[in-house]
């Protein structure tokens, strides 16, 4: 398996759309509701491509046998007073590839690149009770707090979110 940063989505849009769809359909809280609207998914990845090209976003993927098994994004803060921080977004692993340490490997590369960029703080949020909370704690993130009824789950129910941070 190869964990790497990609600077353009290029011909990977269908694979990334498949990854995102798999995560949404398995109940992941990644900003989309079921039933999955493929036009919305395509528009999302086109927006990510624009941000990759503008330098506002970085994208890291896990690839095995030419398949994308996982991804995570780093959104860079455009504000002058926030140039030291980044937001971790959409850590996703295909349901068939979970339990293999892919999330940890993706996060490790993203954090390494963050440090190389001169970032000293990473922030993220995840749904309260998600298995991801344990992962983030395991790799050194600190819980900053919770907000009730923050976002809708993929099925439309309001759920709380937990904010985490890590100083690099």
N, C-alpha and C positions, 0 to 999 in steps of 0.2 A: 504494500500500500504506500502511496505517495501523498504526503501532506504538503501543499504548496500554496503560494499566493498566485492568483491570476489577476492580470491587469485589464482584461477584457472578457466579456462573456462569450463573444464570438459565436461559434457554432454549438455552444454548450447550453443555450437557452432551454431546449427541450429537456435536457437532463436535469437542469436546475428546477424547471417547472415540475418535473416528476418528483423530485425530492421534496419540494415545498408542498405539493398536493398530498404526498404520502404522509407528511407530518400533520397537515391540517386534518386529513381523514382519520388519523390515529388519535386526534384530540389535543394536539399540541397548541399552545397559546402563542401563535406567531402572527397575530394581526388579521387573520382571515376567518370567515365563517363558512360552515357547510350549508348547502351544497357548494362545492368548489366551482367558481366561475373562471374558466380557463382564459377568457379575455382579460379578466382582472389580474390573473397570475402573470400573463404575458406583459401587460402594461407595467406591472410591478418590476419585472426583471429589466424591462427597457429603461425604467427610471433608475435602477441600480447601475446599469451600464452608463447612463449619463453622469452619474455621480462618480463612478470609477474614472471616467475620462476627465472630469473636472478636478479630480484629486480629493474630493470630499469624502470618499469611501474607499475602503480596502476590502477585498474578498479573498477568503482562504477556503480551500476545498480539500477533501480526502478523495483520492481516486484509486480504484483498484480494477484491474481488467477493463480499463477504459470507461468505467462507470463511476459517476459521482455518488459516493456513499454518505457524504456529509459536507457541511459548510458552516462558516461563521463569518460575520461581517464586523468591521470596525468603522464606525461613523466618526469622522473628525469634526471637532467643534469649530465653526467658522468665526466665532466671536473672538476678538482680541484678548479678552480676559479669560477665555477658555481654551487657548491654544495648547495648553498643557494636558488636556484631558480628551478622552475618547469614550464613545459609548459602544459597548458590545451588543450586537443585534443578531437575532435569528440564528442561534446555534441550533443546527438541525442535523440529525442522523437518520438515515433510512431505517425503518422498523426492522428490516431483515438483517441489519448490520449492527444493531445495538448490543452493548455489553462487551465490545472489543476494544474499548479505550479510545475510540475515535474522537469523542468530545474533548478529552484531555489533550490529545495530540493537536487538535485544531486550536484549542485555547493556548497551548504552549507556544505555537508558532505566532499566533496573533499577538501574544504578550511580548514575544521577542521583537517582532517588528515594531510594536508600540514603543518599546524602549529605544530602538534604533531611530525612531522618528522624534525622540525627545519627550515623549509623553511620560507623565509621572502619576497619572490617575486614570483608572478605568471605572466606569459605572455601567450597571445593567439592571434590568428588572425581569422577574419571572413570576409566574402565577404561584400563589401561596399553595404549598403542599406538593408542588411538582418535584419529581426526582432530581431535576436540575439544581434545586436548592442545595441538596447534599453535595453534588459535584462542585458547585461554586465554593461552598465552605471548605471542602477537601483541598481545593487548589489555592486557598488563601484569601478568598473574598470575605468581607465583613458585612453582615446585615446592617443596613442603615435604618430600616423601618418598613412598615406595611401601610398600605392604603386599601380600605375596604371598597368593594364594588367598583374597582378600577377599570376593568375591561370585560368584554363579553368573551366567553369561551367559544370554541368552534361551533358549539351547539346553541349559542346565544344566551347562556346564563351569565349573570353578573358575578364576577369573582374578584377576590382580593389579589393584589400584587405585592411582591417583596422587592425592595431595592437593595442592591449590594454595591460595594466599591472595593477596589484594590489599589493600594499605593505601590507603584513600581520602584 
